[in-house]
Amino acid sequence: MYMRGREEMICTVLNEPLTPTSASPAMGTTSEGHFNFESSFTSSDLPFEQKDLMMSSGTQRKLSGLGYMDVGLPPASPSEREIIPMTDDRTVFLIAGYAKYSCPYVWVRNNHERLVKLKDGDSSKPSISRDSPLKLKSTSHWNDKDIRIWDVLGELVKLSSLPSPHNPFAVDLEYFTSLPVNERIVASAAMVHFLQCVLIYAGNKSYSGLVADDLREITKHHFADFQTYLLQSTSQQREQDQAASNQSYSYQQQQGMSSSAGAQPHQAGYSTGRTKLTQRVVAPY
């Protein structure tokens, strides 16, 4: 998942989750004003009928306010022009909050046939259906409920991953252990912050306990890695200081030997000159 410009987010969902999963029931209830996944799509029903998963052309024209121009809700670029690498084992979604639309929408960028039974009325324009936004519960309630981006992400995971995971935000700890310790600290800190936001703003849901478990685990790993990094940095700093001290001591020794060697002829000359001066003074007597 990453941002592409100011208005687009690319989200990649594995078709088969790596983390342990269990069949996902309705995704729980929550307090009033918060979003819940109940009655939203689940991957056990794949593929969906196009009329159920994607907005119709008429609905798009109505929401866009440009129906008189026969303009719906297309993304900035069609999916056939998507530049990121595509594979069959994962589904790529485009989440965009274009200023010209009143709320964010989500478009599928690959593996359309896996998700939806496409029925293009016009075979000369197959991209019309492929680039229709999804009818997600999260985006549909964007303007009347407290919807956050993780609500959209959770619904996409539940929609695309088979089997549907009980916790759409399950953490893949093996990914973090594969990173160098300095990168692992930054990545784990970002994950800690994200999971904290999910728990604080998402309300009480069926997966909240699992998210809390992952939060404790990734936090523990974060501080352990941070301590390891501090110890390594301290050790390296001591070694550098010791090396610099040894180099400085060696340099001072060399300078001292050079000074001693240069001073002996001068002292000898001074002593000889003093003797001659004494002889000159004493000689007349």
Phi, psi and omega in degrees: 000132179201159178275141175235097187079199183267344188243350187239140173233129177263125181237125179250126182242127177292136179292331175235111185298145179278331183278156178303137183230164171219160180304131185268120174283188173305137194284026170093169177249167182209174181291162183300138180095343178263153182274144171224159188273000183301134181076002174277173186289150174230150185294344180294345181260009182296147345280156183269158172292143183301321181293337180274324187262331185242147178291141177286163179298322180295318178296320179297317180295325179292317182288329182286336184077007181240030181300328180294341177258007181059041180248129180262230180234065181281156172286174182296330178219145180293157182297332181291347178256010179299132187264346182282151180299140181245139176226160183282343185270004180211152181247133183256131178241147173252116175256119186226139174244071181292140182298333182283347177255156185279347181202168179291153174226163182234134178237146175276138183250345177202172178052040181302318185296334179290328185266324190218147174273096185287138177224086181281123177289329181245106182294342179280348180229067183293341183284348181300312179286319181299330183253027172273139180291154180282149177268073181272149179292323182295312181288330179295328182257019184301321186272347183238000176226167180278077183267135177242167184298328180290339173295319178294315180298316180299321179291325178292320177297315180296327180286321192260324185281134180232120002288154181293122185288145176292328177242103182291349181248025180301137184268132175269094184294332180298328177298316182293320180293341179279350182271152170300153189301322181291321176288326181296323179296314181294315182295318180292325177296319178296320179293321177301314180297318181297312181295326176298318179296319179300315181291322184286315189259342185279349181081186183273109182234170184296334181265001184301319179297321179292322177296319178297321177298315179295324179297316178297319183292314182290329176294318178299316178296322181299311183288328175295316178294322180296319177295318177299317180296319179296318179296316179296318180295319179296317179296316179296322180293321177296317179297320178293319178295319179295318179296319179294321178296317178297320179294319179295318179296318178296321179294319179295321177298316179297319179294321179295319179295321179294321181294318180295317181294326181281337185277336185297312178299324181294319179292321179296317179296321180295318180296318180296317180296324180292322179295316180295321179296320178295320180295322180295321182287320186278333188305317183296335183277000000 
